[in-house]
Amino acid sequence: MFEHLITALDAANARMCSEQRGLLSLVAEVDRCEAWRDSGARDTAHWLSMRYGISGWKAYRWIAAAHALDVLPLISDALARGDLGLDKAVELTRFAVAETEARLLRWALDVSCAAIRRRGDVEARMSRAELLDVERDRSVVWWYLRRRSPLRTAGGSPCGRRCDRREGDRGGGADRSGDAR
């Protein structure tokens, strides 16, 4: 009775998913070439949020998914065909890798988006041992270069980023390690 309506809706969904896959390809390209640079935005996610009215959280997820889809052809194709919706694809790309892609895609087709998100959340959590390693790898050192000179600090983080500062500096994390004043 309503078969023609359902068929038309399925076709519209397939077209929409194909366009969304194209959108994510463009998002990845904008991110790679930093096309947002002169817009006043601080990064691609901020630019997407301002330009398209989406949340920052969603923008970050779109960017991550856009890059992941470049190396996950089965998920990319499933989205482009409309077999997998955008929300499921975005969540699945959080933890799928080339070796697990086929198995995870089969699983994702049969479960809710919420189930995929929960699995992504579990996969993203650090183990207690990993958290302890991160804490152990942090460091802060302070010293005075000469009498009445400002306090100097240097910090290390697990990602290897270094930040040296003088007391009272309010800079945005600029590296001042070469500054010996």
N, C-alpha and C positions, 0 to 999 in steps of 0.2 A: 504494500500500500504506500509506504513512504520511501521505498527503495531508491527512487530517482533523487529524492532530497538527500538521503544519506550518501549516495554515490557522488552527488555534486559537492557535498561537504567534505568528503574524503579527498576529492580532487583539489578543492581549495586549500585544504590542509597541506597536501603534497607540494603545491605551488608555494605556499607560505614558507614551509620548511626549506625548500630550495632557495628561496630569497634570503632566508635567515642564514643559511650556510654562506651565501655570497656576502652578506653583511659581515659575518665573522671574518671572512677572508680580507675584507677591506679594513676591519678593525685591526687585524694583525699588521697589515701594511702601514696604516697610519701610525701604529705604535713603533714599527721598525724605523720608519723615516722621520718620526717625530713631527708630523705635519701639524700638530697642535701647538708647536713651540711659540708662535707669535700671537697666540690667542688670549694670553693672560692666565691660562690654566697652568697648574703646577705639574701635571702629568697627563697621560692619555686618559686615565680613569676620570680625572677631574673634568677634562674636556668633554668626554662622552656624557658625563652627568649634566654638565651645563648645556650642551648642545641638544641632547635628546631627552632630557628630563628624567633620566633613570637614576636610581640610587647609586652612590659610590660603591656599595657592596656589589651590586649587580654589574657595574662597569668593570670592577676588578675581576669578577668571575668571567665576564665575556672576553676580556683580554687574555686571561690564562687559557680559556677554552680555544680561542682563536689560534693561539700559537700551538697548543697541543694537537689540534685537528690537522695541522700540517704534517704531523708524524703518526697520525692514527687514521689511516685511510678507510678502514671498515666503518668506524664511527662517523667519519666525515661523509661517506657515501650514504649511510643509513639516514643521516640528517637530511642530506640533499634530496633523497627519494621520498622523505616524509615518513619513513618507517620508525624513526626516533624523533621525538619532539625536541625543541631547543632546550627546555629545562632539563630533560634527561641527559642530553648530550653535554651540557655545561657541567652537570654534576659528575657524570661518568668520566670526563676528561681530567678530573681532579686526581684520579688514582690509576687510571688505565695506562698501561705501557704496551709497547708493541707485542711483547710475549704473552700478555694476558688479554689483549684487545678482543679477540674472537670469542673467547669464553665469556668475558664480561658483557659483551654486546648481546649475546644470546640470553644471558641472565637479565639484563636491563630491559629487554623487550617484554618480559613476563612479570616485572615488578613495578611498584609505584615509584614516582619520582622521589617521594619521601624516603623510601627504602634505599635508593641510590645515594641520596644526600647523607643519610645516617651512616652508610658504609664509608663515604668520603670523609665524614667527620672522624670516624674511628681510625681510618688509615692516616689521617693528618695528625693525630695526637702523638706527641712524643712519649716515649717510655720514660719511666722514672729515672733510669740510668742515663738516658740521653739528656734529660733536664739537669741532672747532677753534673754531667760533663760540661754543659753550657755554663752553669754557675761557676764551676772550678776554673774555666778558661777566662773568665772576666778578671780584670785587674785594674787597679788605680794606684798611681805613684804621685807623690807631691814633693816639691822642693822649692827652696829660695835660691836664686842665682847669686845674689849679693845682699848685703845688709840693706834693708828698707826697699828691696825690690818686691814686685808683686809675687804672690804665690803662683807657682807653675804646677800644672797637673798634666799627667799623661794617662790615658786609659787604653786598654786593649779589650777587644770583644772577640767572641768565638768566630765571627765572620772575617776577622783579620783587619777590620777597619781601625784606624788609630786616630785619636783626637788629642791634641795638646792645647792647653788654654792657660791664660793668665787669670788670676783672681779678678772677678768682676766682669770678665768677658761675657757677653750675652749673644755672641755670634751663633749662626745656625749650624754649628759643627764644623766650621772651616778648619782645615788642617793647618796648624801654626807651628809644626814641628821644626821648621827651619828658622823660626824667629827666636833669637837668643837674647833679646832685650830683657 
